């Protein structure tokens, strides 16, 4: 079994630990050695050890994989850039319940949670997060560091550029583009293209703010 450490001991990090347990219940693959977190010590409420701050990665064996369990797209990118310099590989984690065709490509370091459905000819970039019960339709592309919270629904022929964040139950109709580093609010419905670095909310989703770099 391959050693793995989770970066981030918050709620989502602990959900990733459960995801790893679910993978191992079907086919043993990962040995979870613990968490790295700059603001937590001791152990999680489930009893998983917190190994220390993120800089303690220097003390881990080089063959230990990492997964960055941070929901915020921008913070996740900054942490991944920091971790890439260590030479450790990143785990790609897909829950056993995920339904996907053989024409789905998932990038290194991405996490696909329980109940998600990925149909056909879909490209998911590196270090993406698809939380519980997300759906992605045919011929869609999700750029690196995309974050989809539970029950996000992305239709077919959609292009999601790098770093976009979709709140709970947000959705995108067919043949739309969401520009890089945009945030789509919970429950919002994207029915027209969204410019880069926009905060868009409501039904239909309307940009209300330009986000800083």
ZINOR-V224756 format. One record per residue. N is the residue number from 0. PSI is psi as a letter, one per 40 degrees, with the letter a starting at -180 (* if undefined). NEAR is the number of other C-alpha atoms within 10 Angstrom. Layout:
n:N psi:PSI near:NEAR
n:N psi:PSI near:NEAR
//
This chain:
n:0 psi:i near:9
n:1 psi:h near:13
n:2 psi:i near:18
n:3 psi:i near:24
n:4 psi:i near:24
n:5 psi:h near:25
n:6 psi:h near:25
n:7 psi:h near:25
n:8 psi:f near:27
n:9 psi:a near:17
n:10 psi:d near:13
n:11 psi:d near:15
n:12 psi:d near:22
n:13 psi:d near:19
n:14 psi:d near:15
n:15 psi:d near:24
n:16 psi:d near:22
n:17 psi:d near:14
n:18 psi:d near:20
n:19 psi:d near:21
n:20 psi:d near:18
n:21 psi:d near:17
n:22 psi:d near:18
n:23 psi:d near:16
n:24 psi:d near:11
n:25 psi:d near:10
n:26 psi:h near:10
n:27 psi:h near:13
n:28 psi:d near:15
n:29 psi:i near:18
n:30 psi:h near:16
n:31 psi:h near:19
n:32 psi:e near:17
n:33 psi:a near:21
n:34 psi:i near:31
n:35 psi:h near:25
n:36 psi:h near:20
n:37 psi:e near:14
n:38 psi:e near:11
n:39 psi:i near:16
n:40 psi:i near:15
n:41 psi:b near:12
n:42 psi:i near:15
n:43 psi:i near:17
n:44 psi:e near:8
n:45 psi:e near:9
n:46 psi:e near:9
n:47 psi:h near:16
n:48 psi:i near:17
n:49 psi:h near:22
n:50 psi:d near:21
n:51 psi:a near:18
n:52 psi:i near:16
n:53 psi:d near:18
n:54 psi:e near:13
n:55 psi:e near:12
n:56 psi:d near:20
n:57 psi:d near:11
n:58 psi:e near:8
n:59 psi:i near:15
n:60 psi:i near:10
n:61 psi:d near:13
n:62 psi:e near:12
n:63 psi:h near:19
n:64 psi:i near:22
n:65 psi:i near:23
n:66 psi:h near:25
n:67 psi:h near:28
n:68 psi:g near:25
n:69 psi:h near:21
n:70 psi:d near:23
n:71 psi:h near:16
n:72 psi:d near:25
n:73 psi:d near:17
n:74 psi:d near:13
n:75 psi:d near:22
n:76 psi:d near:19
n:77 psi:d near:10
n:78 psi:d near:15
n:79 psi:d near:18
n:80 psi:d near:11
n:81 psi:d near:12
n:82 psi:d near:20
n:83 psi:d near:12
n:84 psi:e near:8
n:85 psi:e near:12
n:86 psi:e near:11
n:87 psi:i near:17
n:88 psi:i near:17
n:89 psi:h near:21
n:90 psi:i near:23
n:91 psi:h near:18
n:92 psi:h near:19
n:93 psi:h near:20
n:94 psi:i near:22
n:95 psi:d near:19
n:96 psi:e near:14
n:97 psi:h near:17
n:98 psi:h near:15
n:99 psi:i near:16
n:100 psi:i near:12
n:101 psi:e near:11
n:102 psi:f near:14
n:103 psi:h near:16
n:104 psi:h near:16
n:105 psi:h near:20
n:106 psi:i near:18
n:107 psi:h near:18
n:108 psi:e near:23
n:109 psi:i near:26
n:110 psi:h near:25
n:111 psi:h near:26
n:112 psi:i near:23
n:113 psi:i near:20
n:114 psi:e near:19
n:115 psi:i near:25
n:116 psi:h near:20
n:117 psi:h near:25
n:118 psi:c near:19
n:119 psi:i near:18
n:120 psi:f near:18
n:121 psi:h near:24
n:122 psi:h near:20
n:123 psi:h near:24
n:124 psi:a near:23
n:125 psi:i near:20
n:126 psi:f near:27
n:127 psi:i near:31
n:128 psi:h near:27
n:129 psi:h near:26
n:130 psi:a near:24
n:131 psi:h near:20
n:132 psi:f near:19
n:133 psi:i near:25
n:134 psi:h near:22
n:135 psi:h near:27
n:136 psi:i near:20
n:137 psi:i near:19
n:138 psi:f near:18
n:139 psi:i near:26
n:140 psi:h near:22
n:141 psi:h near:25
n:142 psi:i near:23
n:143 psi:i near:24
n:144 psi:e near:30
n:145 psi:i near:30
n:146 psi:h near:29
n:147 psi:h near:30
n:148 psi:i near:20
n:149 psi:h near:22
n:150 psi:f near:21
n:151 psi:h near:26
n:152 psi:h near:23
n:153 psi:h near:29
n:154 psi:a near:19
n:155 psi:i near:21
n:156 psi:f near:19
n:157 psi:i near:23
n:158 psi:h near:22
n:159 psi:h near:26
n:160 psi:i near:20
n:161 psi:h near:22
n:162 psi:e near:26
n:163 psi:i near:27
n:164 psi:h near:28
n:165 psi:h near:28
n:166 psi:i near:19
n:167 psi:h near:20
n:168 psi:e near:18
n:169 psi:i near:26
n:170 psi:i near:27
n:171 psi:h near:27
n:172 psi:i near:18
n:173 psi:i near:18
n:174 psi:f near:16
n:175 psi:i near:20
n:176 psi:h near:22
n:177 psi:h near:25
n:178 psi:i near:20
n:179 psi:i near:21
n:180 psi:f near:25
n:181 psi:i near:27
n:182 psi:h near:26
n:183 psi:h near:28
n:184 psi:i near:20
n:185 psi:h near:19
n:186 psi:e near:19
n:187 psi:i near:22
n:188 psi:h near:22
n:189 psi:h near:24
n:190 psi:e near:17
n:191 psi:i near:16
n:192 psi:i near:17
n:193 psi:h near:22
n:194 psi:i near:16
n:195 psi:i near:18
n:196 psi:f near:20
n:197 psi:i near:22
n:198 psi:h near:20
n:199 psi:h near:24
n:200 psi:i near:21
n:201 psi:a near:16
n:202 psi:h near:13
n:203 psi:i near:14
n:204 psi:h near:22
n:205 psi:h near:20
n:206 psi:h near:17
n:207 psi:e near:11
n:208 psi:i near:13
n:209 psi:h near:14
n:210 psi:i near:12
n:211 psi:i near:7
n:212 psi:* near:6
//
